[in-house]
Amino acid sequence: MKKLYRNLYNTCTKTTCRKTVSLLAVILLAILPSAYAQDAEEPVAALPQDVANIVWLCLCALLVFFMQAGFAMVETGLTRAKNSVNIMMKNLLDFSLGALLFWAIGYGIMYCSGDDFNFLGFDGSLAFMGSANAPTDNAGYGFSAGWFFQVVFAATAATIVSGAMAERTKLSSYLIYTCVITALIYPIAGHWIWGGGWLSDMGMRDFAGSTVVHSVGAWAALAGAILVGPRLGKYEKDGSVNAIAPHNLPLATLGVFILWFGWYGFNPGSTLAAVGGVAHVAVTTTLAAAAGALAALFTSWAKFKKPDLSMSLNGALAGLVGITAPCASVSTASAVIIGLIAGILVVYSCLFFERTLKIDDPVGAISVHGVCGMWGTLAVGIFGERAIDIQFWSEETAIQDGLFFGGGFAQLGTQALGALAVFVFIFVSMYIVFLIVKSTIGLRVTDEEQIQGLDIGEHGNVAYGDFVYEEKPTAHSTTNI
């Protein structure tokens, strides 16, 4: 630095110029004394691991939060234009209500002491985040980061129902559901697996939430879709299916890409620490999603003689959901197989719910998040490898080898029991909740509101102010999603 100053000083021929250079040097020396006191700076110390973990969790939580935008785009694009405002409102309120209720109640249920409450409990010290209201050290900041990461997962589970019950559900009734699932139902199921509950004690593994998040939302959606009934005009008296065309597939496509992007916070972030293993999780996540999209594409192409975009989009999401539980437990080759099977499953599952069970799910949420969530949970017991999983967990908590890797049926049986237990609990409890709501304030809007659109009936507003909505029959029908 002294050499630089001398060179500048010598190049100035005028006295005024030299005085200016000298004055600047004095100012810089006063502001940055350590930088000019020595020519060679000391190396900057690396960030402590706990600080790196906090930053990593917050970054991943932000990615998962952005998935709310993806859900809003997918659900709006795959439904009709006249209901767009209603869907956007539900996605906004899912997170707004869910964040407050998970802060006040849900977190205390989900992470209460597993030693004392294996099935259900409440830790009052965690209510309203307890002492973390004003953290003063890394332990407090770490607690806040953990809550922030968990609340976006709770909101994801809640918002899955919005798409399955779209275009015919009262907003007021939907808000009651949102409060119940984020404050009570999701935290209870989450405690069983992630909070030290009975399924965790049995050794069930769900790394990032195929069951805890996605299946919980999907089975709640199944109960709601059954009780609210299909959209007006969806089925004829003879049971035949009428296609209700989506209004904006480009918007839905954008939503899927946003969800895929956000999933890199969902799965790699579930390491809960800034460790090298996040790279492997990101790779398995990518491969399963790509395989799911291609599998759904070719399955729908073979079945309907046309490559179906909506099915391909849901195929990518199916692969993502399917790999969410086993992403840290399987090899890259296994991830591709898991994604391929998920992509095939989602096509036939959508058709089964729509045509056989006559359950109207406008966006295919039950199939994507429920059926493929269950598949991903079982995949841990089929393709899981202890040698991979041990990199993320201690010797005591790592999974057993899966069925295809010499572990027998032990881990698969545990996974199946956990998936079944969560299905029964969520479906029964949410069926009761929706039934109570239906019997009191009602679940369904009137036929007139459905024809006019929920944007006008529920909100007195429209998403596309200068457009005229017109129902048109579609010549090509594949899935209704």
C-alpha positions in Angstrom: 0.0 0.0 0.0 2.9 2.4 0.7 4.3 1.6 -2.8 0.9 2.5 -4.3 0.8 5.8 -2.4 4.4 6.7 -3.6 3.5 6.0 -7.2 0.4 8.1 -7.1 2.3 10.9 -5.4 5.1 10.9 -7.9 2.8 11.0 -10.9 1.3 14.2 -9.7 3.3 17.2 -11.0 1.2 19.9 -9.4 1.3 20.8 -5.8 -2.5 20.8 -5.5 -2.7 17.3 -6.9 0.0 16.0 -4.4 -1.8 17.6 -1.5 -5.1 15.9 -2.6 -3.3 12.5 -2.7 -1.8 13.1 0.7 -5.2 14.1 2.2 -6.9 11.0 0.7 -4.2 8.8 2.2 -4.7 10.3 5.6 -8.5 9.7 5.4 -8.1 6.1 4.3 -5.6 5.4 7.0 -8.0 6.8 9.6 -10.9 4.7 8.3 -9.1 1.4 7.6 -6.1 1.4 9.9 -5.8 -2.4 9.9 -5.7 -2.5 6.1 -2.8 -0.1 5.9 -0.9 -1.1 9.0 0.5 -4.1 7.2 0.9 -5.2 3.6 -0.3 -8.8 4.2 -3.7 -9.2 5.9 -4.3 -12.0 8.4 -6.7 -14.7 6.9 -10.3 -14.3 7.9 -11.5 -17.1 10.3 -14.2 -19.4 8.9 -17.7 -19.1 10.2 -18.5 -21.3 13.2 -20.5 -24.4 12.2 -23.6 -23.3 14.3 -23.8 -20.0 12.4 -23.4 -21.7 9.1 -26.3 -24.1 10.1 -28.5 -21.1 11.0 -27.9 -19.4 7.7 -28.5 -22.7 5.8 -31.8 -23.3 7.6 -33.0 -19.8 6.9 -32.0 -19.9 3.3 -33.8 -23.3 2.8 -36.9 -22.0 4.6 -37.0 -19.1 2.2 -37.0 -21.5 -0.7 -39.8 -23.6 0.8 -41.8 -20.4 1.5 -41.5 -19.5 -2.2 -43.3 -22.8 -2.9 -46.5 -21.1 -1.8 -46.2 -19.0 -4.9 -45.8 -22.3 -6.9 -48.9 -23.8 -5.4 -50.9 -20.7 -6.1 -49.7 -20.7 -9.8 -50.4 -24.4 -10.3 -53.8 -24.4 -8.7 -54.9 -21.3 -10.5 -53.6 -22.4 -13.9 -55.3 -25.8 -13.7 -58.7 -24.4 -12.7 -61.0 -21.9 -14.4 -60.3 -18.2 -14.7 -63.5 -17.2 -12.7 -62.1 -18.8 -9.5 -58.5 -17.4 -9.6 -58.9 -14.7 -6.9 -60.5 -17.3 -4.6 -57.5 -19.7 -5.0 -55.0 -16.9 -4.5 -56.7 -15.8 -1.4 -56.7 -19.3 0.1 -53.0 -19.7 -0.6 -52.3 -16.3 1.1 -54.3 -17.2 4.1 -52.9 -20.7 4.4 -49.6 -19.2 5.4 -50.8 -16.1 7.2 -53.1 -18.1 9.6 -50.8 -21.1 9.7 -47.7 -19.1 10.7 -49.5 -17.6 13.7 -51.2 -20.8 14.9 -48.0 -22.9 14.5 -46.2 -20.2 16.5 -48.8 -20.1 19.3 -49.8 -23.8 19.5 -48.6 -26.2 16.8 -44.9 -26.1 17.5 -45.5 -26.9 21.2 -47.4 -30.0 20.2 -45.1 -31.2 17.4 -41.9 -31.0 19.5 -43.2 -31.8 23.0 -41.2 -34.4 25.0 -41.4 -37.8 23.3 -40.5 -39.5 26.6 -43.7 -38.3 28.2 -46.1 -38.0 25.3 -45.6 -40.5 22.5 -49.0 -40.0 21.0 -50.1 -36.5 22.0 -48.9 -33.8 24.2 -48.1 -30.1 24.6 -44.9 -28.4 25.7 -45.9 -25.1 27.2 -42.3 -23.8 27.1 -42.5 -23.9 23.3 -45.8 -22.1 23.0 -45.3 -18.7 21.4 -41.7 -19.9 20.9 -41.0 -19.5 24.6 -37.7 -17.8 25.4 -36.9 -17.4 21.7 -38.9 -14.2 21.6 -35.6 -12.3 22.1 -32.6 -14.6 21.4 -29.2 -13.3 22.5 -26.9 -16.1 21.4 -26.5 -18.7 18.7 -28.6 -21.2 20.7 -31.5 -18.8 20.6 -30.9 -18.0 17.0 -30.7 -21.7 16.2 -34.1 -22.2 17.9 -35.6 -19.4 15.8 -34.1 -20.9 12.6 -35.6 -24.3 13.5 -39.1 -22.8 14.0 -38.8 -20.8 10.8 -37.9 -23.9 8.8 -40.7 -25.9 10.3 -43.5 -23.4 9.8 -43.1 -23.3 6.1 -43.5 -27.1 6.1 -46.7 -26.7 8.0 -48.0 -24.2 5.5 -47.1 -26.6 2.7 -49.2 -29.3 4.2 -52.2 -27.0 4.7 -52.2 -25.6 1.2 -52.4 -28.9 -0.6 -56.1 -29.1 0.3 -56.8 -25.8 -1.6 -56.4 -27.4 -5.0 -58.4 -30.5 -4.3 -61.4 -28.6 -3.0 -61.1 -25.7 -5.5 -64.0 -24.0 -7.3 -66.8 -25.0 -4.9 -65.7 -24.5 -1.3 -66.7 -21.6 0.9 -63.8 -19.4 2.0 -65.1 -19.2 5.6 -65.2 -23.0 5.9 -61.8 -23.4 4.3 -60.3 -21.0 6.9 -61.7 -23.2 9.7 -59.9 -26.2 8.2 -56.6 -24.2 7.9 -56.7 -23.3 11.6 -57.4 -26.9 12.7 -54.7 -28.6 10.5 -51.9 -26.1 11.3 -52.6 -25.8 15.0 -53.5 -29.5 15.8 -53.7 -32.1 13.1 -50.4 -31.6 11.3 -48.4 -31.1 14.5 -49.7 -34.4 16.0 -48.7 -36.4 13.0 -45.4 -34.5 12.8 -44.7 -35.3 16.4 -45.2 -39.0 15.8 -42.4 -39.1 13.2 -40.2 -36.0 13.7 -40.9 -35.0 17.3 -39.7 -38.1 19.1 -43.1 -39.9 19.0 -44.0 -43.5 18.7 -43.3 -44.0 15.0 -39.9 -42.3 15.5 -39.2 -44.7 18.3 -40.1 -47.6 16.0 -37.5 -46.5 13.5 -39.7 -45.0 10.8 -37.8 -42.7 8.4 -39.3 -39.8 6.5 -36.3 -37.6 5.8 -38.1 -34.5 4.4 -41.8 -35.3 4.6 -43.4 -37.6 2.0 -45.8 -38.6 4.8 -45.4 -35.9 7.4 -46.1 -33.1 5.0 -47.5 -34.4 1.7 -49.6 -37.3 2.7 -51.0 -35.3 5.6 -52.2 -32.6 3.3 -53.5 -35.1 0.7 -55.5 -37.3 3.1 -57.1 -34.1 4.5 -57.8 -33.2 0.9 -59.4 -36.6 0.3 -61.8 -36.1 3.2 -62.7 -32.6 2.1 -63.2 -33.5 -1.5 -65.6 -36.4 -0.6 -67.7 -34.2 1.7 -67.8 -31.1 -0.5 -68.8 -33.1 -3.6 -67.8 -32.6 -7.2 -68.0 -29.4 -9.1 -71.2 -28.5 -10.8 -71.3 -30.2 -14.2 -68.4 -32.5 -13.5 -70.4 -35.7 -13.8 -73.5 -36.6 -15.7 -76.4 -38.6 -14.2 -75.1 -41.8 -15.8 -71.7 -41.2 -14.2 -69.8 -40.2 -17.3 -67.1 -37.6 -16.8 -67.2 -34.1 -18.3 -63.8 -32.5 -18.8 -63.4 -29.0 -17.2 -60.5 -27.4 -19.0 -57.8 -25.5 -17.1 -57.7 -21.9 -18.1 -53.9 -21.2 -18.1 -51.4 -24.1 -18.6 -48.4 -21.7 -19.0 -49.2 -20.4 -15.5 -49.4 -24.0 -14.2 -46.1 -24.8 -15.8 -44.5 -21.8 -14.2 -45.9 -23.0 -10.9 -44.3 -26.4 -11.3 -40.9 -24.9 -12.0 -41.2 -22.7 -8.9 -42.2 -25.8 -6.8 -39.3 -27.8 -8.3 -36.9 -24.9 -7.4 -38.3 -24.6 -3.9 -37.9 -28.3 -3.4 -34.1 -27.7 -3.2 -34.9 -26.1 0.1 -37.4 -28.8 1.1 -35.2 -31.8 0.7 -31.5 -30.6 1.1 -32.6 -28.3 3.9 -33.9 -31.3 5.9 -30.3 -32.1 6.7 -30.9 -29.3 9.3 -27.2 -28.4 8.9 -24.7 -27.1 6.4 -23.0 -30.4 5.6 -21.6 -32.0 2.5 -24.5 -34.5 2.3 -26.8 -31.8 1.0 -25.3 -32.3 -2.5 -26.3 -35.9 -2.6 -29.9 -35.0 -1.6 -30.0 -32.3 -4.3 -28.9 -34.9 -6.9 -31.5 -37.6 -5.9 -34.2 -34.9 -5.8 -33.3 -33.7 -9.3 -33.2 -37.2 -10.9 -36.5 -38.4 -9.4 -38.3 -35.3 -10.6 -36.9 -35.6 -14.1 -37.8 -39.3 -14.2 -41.3 -38.6 -12.9 -42.0 -36.1 -15.6 -40.8 -38.4 -18.4 -42.7 -41.4 -17.0 -46.0 -39.5 -16.8 -45.4 -38.1 -20.3 -44.9 -41.4 -21.9 -47.6 -43.1 -19.9 -50.2 -40.5 -20.8 -49.0 -40.5 -24.4 -49.5 -44.3 -24.7 -52.9 -44.2 -23.0 -54.4 -41.1 -24.7 -52.4 -41.1 -27.9 -51.3 -37.5 -27.2 -48.5 -36.2 -24.9 -50.4 -34.5 -22.1 -48.8 -31.4 -20.5 -50.9 -31.4 -17.3 -50.0 -35.0 -16.6 -46.3 -34.4 -17.3 -46.3 -31.5 -14.9 -47.9 -33.6 -12.2 -45.4 -36.3 -13.1 -42.6 -34.0 -12.1 -44.3 -33.2 -8.8 -45.0 -36.9 -8.2 -41.3 -37.6 -8.6 -40.5 -34.8 -6.1 -43.0 -36.1 -3.6 -41.8 -39.7 -4.1 -38.2 -38.9 -3.4 -38.9 -36.6 -0.4 -38.8 -39.4 2.2 -35.9 -41.5 0.8 -33.7 -38.6 -0.7 -31.0 -39.1 1.9 -31.2 -42.9 2.0 -30.9 -44.1 -1.6 -28.5 -44.1 -4.4 -28.9 -42.0 -7.6 -30.0 -45.1 -9.6 -32.6 -45.9 -7.0 -33.8 -42.3 -7.1 -34.4 -42.6 -10.9 -36.4 -45.8 -10.3 -38.5 -44.1 -7.5 -39.2 -41.2 -9.8 -40.2 -43.4 -12.7 -42.7 -45.4 -10.6 -44.1 -42.2 -9.1 -44.7 -40.8 -12.6 -46.6 -43.9 -13.7 -48.6 -44.0 -10.5 -49.8 -40.5 -10.7 -51.4 -41.0 -14.1 -53.4 -44.1 -13.1 -54.2 -42.7 -9.7 -55.7 -39.5 -11.1 -57.9 -41.6 -13.4 -58.9 -43.9 -10.6 -60.1 -41.1 -8.3 -61.8 -39.3 -11.1 -63.5 -42.1 -13.0 -63.8 -45.0 -10.6 -64.4 -43.3 -7.2 -66.0 -40.2 -8.8 -63.9 -37.9 -6.5 -63.4 -34.5 -8.2 -59.8 -33.3 -7.6 -59.2 -30.4 -10.1 -55.4 -30.4 -9.7 -54.7 -34.1 -8.9 -53.4 -33.2 -5.4 -54.6 -36.4 -3.8 -52.7 -38.5 -6.3 -49.6 -36.4 -6.4 -49.2 -35.8 -2.6 -51.1 -38.8 -1.1 -50.5 -41.8 -3.4 -47.0 -40.7 -4.3 -46.2 -39.6 -0.8 -47.1 -43.1 0.4 -45.0 -44.6 -2.4 -42.0 -42.5 -1.3 -42.4 -43.6 2.3 -42.5 -47.2 1.3 -39.5 -46.7 -1.0 -37.3 -46.1 2.0 -37.9 -49.7 3.1 -37.3 -51.0 -0.4 -34.3 -49.0 -1.8 -32.8 -47.6 1.4 -29.1 -48.2 2.1 -27.7 -47.9 5.6 -24.3 -46.9 4.2 -25.8 -43.8 2.6 -28.2 -42.9 5.4 -25.5 -43.2 8.1 -23.8 -40.1 6.6 -26.8 -38.0 7.9 -27.6 -39.7 11.2 -25.9 -41.4 14.1 -25.4 -45.1 14.2 -28.5 -45.4 16.5 -30.9 -43.6 14.2 -29.9 -44.7 10.8 -32.3 -46.9 8.9 -31.9 -50.6 8.2 -31.1 -51.7 4.7 -34.1 -51.9 2.4 -35.6 -55.0 0.9 -33.6 -54.9 -2.3 -30.4 -54.4 -0.4 -30.5 -57.4 1.9 -32.4 -55.9 4.8 -35.5 -58.0 4.5 -39.0 -56.6 5.3 -38.1 -55.0 8.7 -37.8 -51.4 7.5 -40.5 -51.8 4.9 -42.9 -53.0 7.5 -42.1 -50.0 9.8 -42.6 -47.7 6.9 -45.9 -49.3 5.9 -47.2 -49.1 9.4 -46.3 -45.5 9.7 -47.9 -44.5 6.4 -51.1 -46.4 7.3 -51.3 -44.9 10.8 -51.0 -41.4 9.4 -53.6 -42.1 6.7 -56.2 -43.4 9.2 -55.5 -40.6 11.7 -55.6 -37.7 9.2 -58.5 -39.0 7.1 -60.8 -39.8 10.1 -60.0 -36.6 12.1 -60.3 -34.3 9.1 -63.5 -36.1 7.9 -65.0 -35.3 11.3 -63.8 -31.7 11.1 -65.2 -31.2 7.6 -68.4 -33.0 8.6 -68.9 -30.6 11.5 -68.3 -27.6 9.3 -70.7 -29.0 6.7 -73.4 -29.5 9.3 -73.1 -26.0 10.7 -72.0 -23.2 8.3 -71.8 -25.4 5.2 -68.9 -26.4 3.0 -70.2 -25.7 -0.5 -71.2 -22.5 -2.2 -74.5 -22.3 -4.2 -74.9 -23.5 -7.7 -75.4 -19.9 -8.8 -72.0 -18.9 -7.3 -70.3 -21.8 -9.0 -71.7 -20.8 -12.4 -70.9 -17.1 -11.8 -67.5 -17.9 -10.3 -66.3 -17.7 -6.7 -64.3 -14.6 -7.5 -67.6 -12.6 -7.8 -69.6 -14.6 -5.3 -67.1 -14.8 -2.5 -64.9 -11.7 -3.1 -66.8 -9.3 -5.4 -63.7 -9.2 -7.6 -62.2 -10.8 -10.7 -58.7 -11.7 -11.7 -59.0 -10.6 -15.3 -61.0 -7.4 -15.3 -61.3 -6.8 -19.1 -62.1 -10.4 -20.1 -65.4 -12.1 -20.6 -65.6 -15.6 -19.2 -67.2 -18.2 -21.5 -67.5 -21.9 -20.8 -66.5 -24.0 -23.8 -66.6 -27.8 -24.2 -63.3 -29.4 -24.9 -62.7 -32.0 -27.7 -59.8 -33.6 -26.0 -60.2 -34.9 -22.5 -57.6 -36.8 -20.6 -57.6 -36.2 -16.9 -59.4 -33.1 -15.8 -56.4 -31.8 -13.9 
